[in-house]
Amino acid sequence: MQYSQIGTTGVFVSRLSLGAMSFGGREEPWKTVGGLDVKETGRLVGAALDRGVNLIDTADVYGTGASEDLLGQVLGDRRRDVVLATKMTARMGPGPNEVGQSRLHIMRSLEDSLRRLRTDHVDLYQIHNMDPITPFEESLAALDDAVRQGKVRYIGASNLTAWQMMKAVGVSERRGWARFCSLQSYYSLAGRDIEREILPLLREEKLGLLVWSPLAGGLLSGKFDRNGSSDGGARRAQYEFPPVNAERAYDVIDALRVVAARHETGVARVALAWVLAQPGVTSAIIGAKRPDQLEENLAAADLELTAEDLAELDAVSALPVEYPGWIQADRSYRYPQTA
């Protein structure tokens, strides 16, 4: 397993990390996602750690708390081997204050997560989405307090736009508070939207990128083609998330099959290797229901795509150029070359 530094921190995480969304949950959508019990969860976590995975990502909302609870049960004395990440923001109860990023909800959510995870600190505590009500000043002050109290080591965000992430970083730097060290975003060959503004921002500000759903919710797993799924029980066949442009996605799958055949390997492995080859990607979060699925995906860390492979995959999946990108690329606006 290879490791990458998260942003400008001194922390290194595995290039492939384990997502815990399949742990626990007997109601939809968690049942479709996985609904694994404690024995199945322990088997997956143990297999991942044995292969060198050291980042495990969960969220309070996964399984409505069940994912954190199961993870806390199975980690045991291997807690020290893990960079443990969780997230908060989603609704966790019927009350008016059981959602969002108010100081009240952040503090309550953190205490609840620590209890379920059976630990005294979270290594990476992330906001799960944008809160349109609570000002960043309130949320970031509460997160900074959690860091100073020793209950959180680092803070991060998920699913923010570039301007939202930049505003948060600016507020933290202006106030001298703990700064987001990473952003968790959706990125795959079937969804390259973050290349427009988010990826350039992260590279400029030296922030880590944790990729969720690098296989587009299983669409790029090798089980799907233009005729549908070869596995009726596949999550994507029942739950079409994240959304994709279907025609472009099937063109991507066709190209993936060509590259996979060239390397005598599977489609999923190539799709994950492409994500890992992109500049700015710190780690790709993979989920699984069974150890064999996990093993197949972890093998992507050892696959090195050629320039030809990358060019073919880039060409079939490239985003259409949007304004102001096309005018900023106009060479007539560039300075002359200097010696």
Secondary structure, DSSP 4 states (H G I P E B T S, - for coil): --EEE-TTSS-EEESEEEE-TTBS-SSTTHHHHT-B-HHHHHHHHHHHHHTT--EEE--TTGGGGHHHHHHHHHHGGGGGG-EEEEEE-S--SSSTTSSSS-HHHHHHHHHHHHHHHTSS-EEEEEE-S--SSS-HHHHHHHHHHHHHTTSEEEEEEES--HHHHHHHHHHHHHHT---EEEEEEE-BTTB-GGGTTHHHHHHHHT-EEEEE-TTTTTTTSSSEETTEES-TT-HHHH---S---HHHHHHHHHHHHHHHHHHTS-HHHHHHHHHHTSTT--EEEE--SSHHHHHHHHGGGG----HHHHHHHHHHHPPPP-TTHHHHT-GGGSPPP--
